[in-house]
Structures are given as structure tokens and as C-alpha cells.
Amino acid sequence: MRFRLEPTPTQEAALLEYCSHARYVWNLACEQHQHWRPGRASAPSYVEQCRRLTEARKEFAWLAAGSQTVQQQAVRDFAQAMANFFAGTHRRPTWRKAGVHEGFRIVGRRGSHWDVRRLSRRVGQVRIPKVGWVRFRWSRHVPDQAKSFRVNRDRAGRWHVCFAVIPAPIDGPGTGEVVGVDRGVAVSAALSTGELLSVPGLRETEAERLLRLQRRLARAKPGSRRRARVKLAIGQVKARETDRRKDWVEKTSTRLARRFDLIRLEDLKISPMVRSAHGTIAAPGVNVRAKAGLNRSIHAAGWGHLATRLERKAAGRVEKINPAYTSQTCHACGHCAADNRESQAVFRCRACGHTDHADVNAAKNIAVGRTVTFLPRPTDPGRPPERGALQPLGGAMNREPQPVLSSA
């Protein structure tokens, strides 16, 4: 649960120092682990790193001026990140960069008088070690089960405090309704009910301002104050786009979780889809700029964020469907052909003449859990595979073709 933090100028300077201390400790631990090679001594453990941190605080005054709670928590977070990496659940922790990773975490007792308190209907305070009580906007109730919080600063210069709380999943309506969601670029989410939902992006004037700022940034001298001001202005414009996308995802996922008992999505592999097309020197890429624009559009549509929030809010009620040929298959008769989709938005079946919005037709195929398979015809086993008929989810899509028995 994230709240807007409103520190005073003095508190903001102290918070920035805490961010730099946490980043320094994290990067130092990261360097110690990356220095390890076969044949060398093992990297220092969490206990050893804490002992070295204590010695460093005695030696360096600038490090001792910060909060030991913040610095030790950074070491603990890195140890947990390495444990997750070795367990195979997360990626290897990497370096943190100034201006990008500005934040630190505090773990303490929830419910005590020094943790969080409410001043008025819209104002609350959180206690940060060696900084004191810092105000934040009380936009909703802070749950009692919050045991830790994180303070961070985004690229737009805004401070936030995030309380670590796992909300309870949303209960379904109990009506048994099923919905299919087709995610796209022109239409962010098309529902099988016929609704077309799109992420609100930047307005035309905001997009023009962003382009002017990017051109101004290219002319600014690296390290100058002018470049820092332009980067802050660009961050503020992009923050609006990010906030609108997150707000749309939260509202859309909540509405779907409350309306339908079963939500079916395409099982999209987003990471390979947004891979760069630059290629190599020996084999340069083709249509690099067009592919880069498509990658930006996919990220702007919030495909992954929508799926993640649906899986958390409607836990156990989200299914992933194979997206093979769902946009080329007629929902009415099951005929599959590339010519069925005349354009991005128009779907017209060449067999039965059924007409529908292309994304809505795909969402209907996803809703019934059907996909096109590649199975050889049982009457002609030597024939190469062709597009088979529309198959139900969990049916013949994973079944091996059976051999034809001869009369002998």
C-alpha cells in the first residue's frame, strides 16, 4: 500500500543521504559476491558483512552519521536476494544506480506509538529513525498487519512510503460467468462480452512536450544543472503516463475479479516478444525502428501488469490459454484461415460470413478455452500436419496422434 510522502526540505536531505547509504552498502555486498571465482575463498556471509559494516561505521564518520537500521537492513535484503537467486525463484541481484534506485526499507513493530499515527482525516505520520515523524497523505487505512515499510523517491522527484501488506483476494460473484480477455496494442484489452478497453496515455500536448524535452536533453551538457532540470521534467511527464496506466490496471483488474468467476487470458511470453531487433554486426537486424516502436506499445499497454494483478486479486480463478490462431479462427463455425482477419479491427469469416471485431472474436475463442492444434489426419498418417479443428482446452491439444491399424 503506497502513500504520498511529504517531507520537509531538511527531512528530504536526510532521506536522500539514507538512500545513498543503503545503495552504497548494497553495491558493496554485490561487489563482494561478484568478485568470487572458482578457487577463491567464498564470499562473506550475512554475519560477516554485518561485522564489517560495524567496523566501517567506526572508521568513516559519514557512514556513522546515517542510520544503522537502514544500512543493516540493506545487508539483510541483499542476503535474502541472494538466497532467492540460489533457490531459483528470482534473478541475481545487480547494482543499484543513483537517480534510479532511490529508497530504503525499515522493518519494525507495527501498532506501536512510534511507527504510524494519524493526525487528521487526510494527514498521517510515519516515524523514520534519526529523521523523526514525516507526514504522508492518509488516503486509506493502514492495516495493522503491516510489519515493514519502504521509503523511495521516483524519477519525478516524488517521495512515497509503501507498507508491506498482502491484501486478501477478491471473492467472485458466484454466477459462474466466464470471460475471455484478448490483449493487444490498438486495444489494450478486448473482452468476450464485446467491451473494448484501452489504457489512457499521454495527451497530444503532453506528447509534444515530451518530444521537445527529449530534444533539449540531447543538447544539454552531461553533468550540468540544465541537464538535471530537463531530466526531472521528463520524469514528471512520464510519471503521469505510468500513473494512468497503473490506475487503469488496478481498476480494470478489480472490476473483472468482481464481475466474473473465471477469467481466461492468453498465455503470452512477453519477454521474448519485446526483445530488441538490433541483431549483431555480422547479422544486423531488419526493421529495427518499427520493432522498437512495437516494443514500446506493448509496454505501454500493460500486458504483464494486468495479468499479474488479476492472478493476485482473483487467486485460483485465472486460466492461461494457448494463443495459437485465436485471432484467425471464427468463433461461430470454427473455420481457421489467415484471410479471416481483414485488418486490425475487422474479422470476416470466409466460410460462414460471420463478422465481428477481430479482438472480440479472439476473446470469445479464449473464453471457451479453445485453440487450434496441429494433428495429422488419422486416415492419412503420412500426410504432413495441417491446421486441425477447434479443440477444447485440455482436450486433443496435448494428445499424441494414434497410429492407424491395418486389416492384417
N, C-alpha and C positions, 0 to 999 in steps of 0.2 A: 504494500500500500504506500503510494508515493504522495508526499505533500510538498508544497512550495515553501522553501525555507527563506526567511527574510533576515539575514544577519546585518548588523551594523558594520560600517567600514572597518572598525577595529577588529570585530569578530571575523569579518571576511578575510582580513590579512592573516589572522591566526589560523583560519581554516585552510587557506592556501599553503601555509607552512606545514600543516599536518598532512596535506595531500602529497607534498614533496617528500616528507619524511617516509610516509608509507610507500611511496613509489621507489624511493632510494633503497629501502630495506628489501622490498620485493625484487628489484633488479639485482641487488647484491646476492640474494639467495638463488636467483635464476642463473647468475654467472657462475656461482659455485657448483651448481649441478651440471651446467653445460661444459664446464672445464673437465669433467670426468671423462677418461678414456680407458679402454681395456689395459690393465697393467698398473693403473694408478690407484691410489687409495680411494676408498669410497667417499662420496660427497657427505658433508656434515649432516647429521640428523637434526631434528627439530630441537632437541635438548641442547645440542652443541651450538646451534645457531642462536638460541636464546642466551647462552653463556657468553658468546662473542658479542651479542648485542649489548649486554650489560657492561662488558669491558669497553666497547666503543662509546657508550654514553658517558663513561668516566673520563675518556680521553678527549672527546670532542664536545665542546660547550654548546655548539649549535644543535647537536643531536639531543643533548640532555635538556635543552630548553623546551623540546617538544614533549608530547605525552607518551609515556611508556606504554600505556594501554593501547594506543593506536599502533605503535611500532611493533609491539609483541603480537598484536592481532594480525598484522600483515604477515609476520613469520608463520603464524598458525594457519592462516589462509593458504599460504604457499605450500605448506606441508600437506594440507588437505587436497590441494590441487594436484600435487604430485601423486598422492595416494589414489585419486580418481583416475589419473593418467595410467598408472600401473595396473589398475583394475580394469582398464579398457572401456570405461564409460565416458571419458572426456579426452579432449586433446591435451597435448603437452603445454603447460603454462609458458607464456612467452613474455617478452619485455613490455614494460609499460612506458608510454611516452607522455612527456609534458604537453599540456594543452588538449590531450585526448583522454587520458586516464587520470582524471582529477577526482579522487574520492578516497574514503577510508571507511572502515567498519568498526562499530562499537558493540560489544556483547556485554550485557549486564542484566540486572534484575528488573523484570517488568512489574509494575504496580507499586513500586516504592516512590517516596516523595521526591527523590532526586532524578527520576527518569523522565517522566512526561507529566505535564499538568495542563489544565485548561484554564485560560484567563477569561474568555468571553465566548459568545456564540460562534465567532469566526476566528478567534486567535487562540493558539496554544503555544506551549514552550517545551523544548526538549533540552536536557542538560548534557553538555559535552564536556569531558574532562579538560580542565585548565582554560576553558573558554567561558563556561558559565551557561546561563539559560539563554537559548536562542529561540526567537519567535518563528512560528510557521503558521500557515493558513489551515485552520481547523475546518476542512471541507467535509469530513465524515468522522465517524467514531473510530478511535484507535483500539483494536481488540486487546483484551487482557493477555492473550497468549503470545503476544509479541515479545521475544526474548532478545532480539538484536535489531539494530538499525544501521543503515549506511547513509553517509553524507556524501554527495557528489555534486559536481559542477559540470554542466554541459557546455557545448561549444558556443552557445548563445549567451553565456555568462550567467545563467540562472542556477540557483542553488536548490537542491531538493534533499529531503530526508525520506528514506524508504524503510519502512518497518517490515521485517521478515515475518509474513503471515501467510499460511496456506489456507485459502478460503474453501469452504465446503462446496462440492459440486451442486449444480442446479438440477432440481428434480424435473423429470419430464411431465407432460400434461396427462399421460395415461390414455391417450386416444388411439395409440397405435399408428399414428401417421408417420410416413417416411418421406424424406425429401432428398433429392439429389442436388449437388452443388457442382457446377462446372466453372472453374476458374480460368479467366482469360486476361488479355491485355486491354482490348477495347472495352469489354465489360468485365469488371473485376470479379463478380460472382453472379452467375445466372442460376436461378432456382428452377426446379422441375414444376413449380406452380406457375411459372411464367413471369416471375419478377426478375428484373434486371437491376443489379446493384453495382454502383461504381464508387471508387474511392475519391473523395474530394481532394483535388490537388491545388496547386497554386493558381491564383487568378492570372489573367493575361498581364495586368500591370505588374504583379509580383514577379512573374516570369521574366518580363523585360528588365525589371530592376536587378534581378539575379544575374542576368546576362551582362549588364553594364558593370556590376560589381566584379564579376569574374574577369572581365577585360581589364578593369582597373587593377585587380590583383596581379595580373600578368605583367603589368608595367611597374609595379611597386618594387622597391629595392628590398632584397631579403634582409630581415633583421631590423627594418625601420619601423617607426611608430605608425607611419601611414599604412604599412602592410598589416600591422596588428589590428588597426581600426577597420580595414576592409575585411579582414578575415572574420572579425566579430560581427560585422554587418551581414556577411554571407551566412554565418552560423545562425543568425536571428531569422533570416528568411527561410533557410532550410528547416529550422526548428518548427516553423509554422506548418510546413508540409508534413513533417514527421508527426506532429501532434494531431493533425487532422486524420492522418492515416491510422494512428493508434486509436483515436476516438471512434473512428468508423469500425475498426476491427472489434473493439470491445462491445459496441452497441449491436453490431450485426451478429456476433457470436452469442451474445446473451439472448437476443431475440430468437435465434434459431434453436437454442437449447430449451427455451421455454415453449416454443410452438410445436416441436416435433419430438417424437420418441426415438427415432432412428435417423441419423444423419450420415449420408454416404458421400464421400469425396473421391476425387481421382487420386490415385497413388502416384503423385508426381515426384520425380527425382530432380529437385530444384537446383542443387549444386552443379550437376553436370550441364543442366540447361543454361546456366548463366556463366559458363566457362568462357574465357576470352578466346577470340578467334585470331589473335595476332600470329600464332604459329612460330616458326623458327626462321633463322637466316637461310637455311637450306630449303625449307618448305614454308614460305610465307603464307599467311592466311589470306582468305578471299572475303570480300565484303565486310571488312573489319569494322568500319564505322556503322554500317547497318546493324551488325550483330551487337555492337556496344549500345546502340540505341534500344535494341530489343531487350538487352540485359537490364538497362535502367528502367524500362517499362515494367518488367517482371518484378523487380524490387519495389517499384512504386505501387504495384497492385497489392502487395502484402500477402502473397500466396502462403508463404510459410507461417507467418504470424497468425493468419486466420485459422489454419489447421491446428496450430499449437494451442490457441485459446479454446477452440472447440473441443479438443481432446481433454482439456483440463476442466472446462465447465460442464461438459456432457460426458463425464467419465463412463466408459463402457458402452456408450451409445453412438460411437463414431466408427464407421467402417471405411476401409480404403478399397477402392475398386480399380481394377486394371483399366487404364485409359485407352487401350488399343482400339482404334477405329470407332470410338463412341461418337465422334463428330461427323462420321461418314455413313453411319448406319441409320436407317429410317426407323423411328420408334413405332410407327404404325404397322409396317409389314415386315421389317427386319432385313430389307434389301440393303446391301453394303456396296458402295461404289464411291470413288473419289469425285465423280461428276455430280453426286447428290448435293454437294455443298457448292453452290454457285459463287458465293462471295463470303466475306467475313460474317455477314449477318443473315444471309438468305440460304435456307435449306429447302430443296425441292426434290422429292424422290422421283427417280427416273422410272420406277416400276409402278407405283400406285398413284403418283401425283400428289402425295401428302406435302403440304407446305407449312413451314414453321420457322421461327427464329433459330438459327444454327446452334447457338449456345443453349437455348432452352431445349431443343431436341436432344442435344448431348446430355443435358442434365436429366432428362427423362430416362435415357438409357442407363445413366448412373443410378437413378433412384430405384429401378427394378433390379439392379445388380447384374446387368448383362454386359457381355463383352464378346468380341469376335475372336474366334480361335483359328488356328492353323492345323487342321487334321486331314490326313489323306482319306479319300473315299474308301469305305470298306469293300466296295465292289471292284475297285481297281487299285490294289496296293502298290503297284509300280508307278502310278502317276504321281508327279510332284505335288506337294501340298498346295492347296488353294484356300481362299477365304471361305470358311465354313459358315454355318448358320449362326444365328444369335443364340448364345448359350447362357443359362442362368449362372449366377455366382455360386462357386463351389461345385459346379457340375462337371461338364466334359472338358473344361479349360485345362485341367491338370491330368487328364486321363490319357494313358498311352493307347495308340491305335491297336486294335486287336487283329491278328492275322486271319486271313480267310482260309477256312478249312476246305480242302479238296474233297471230291466224292470218294476218292480212293481211301 
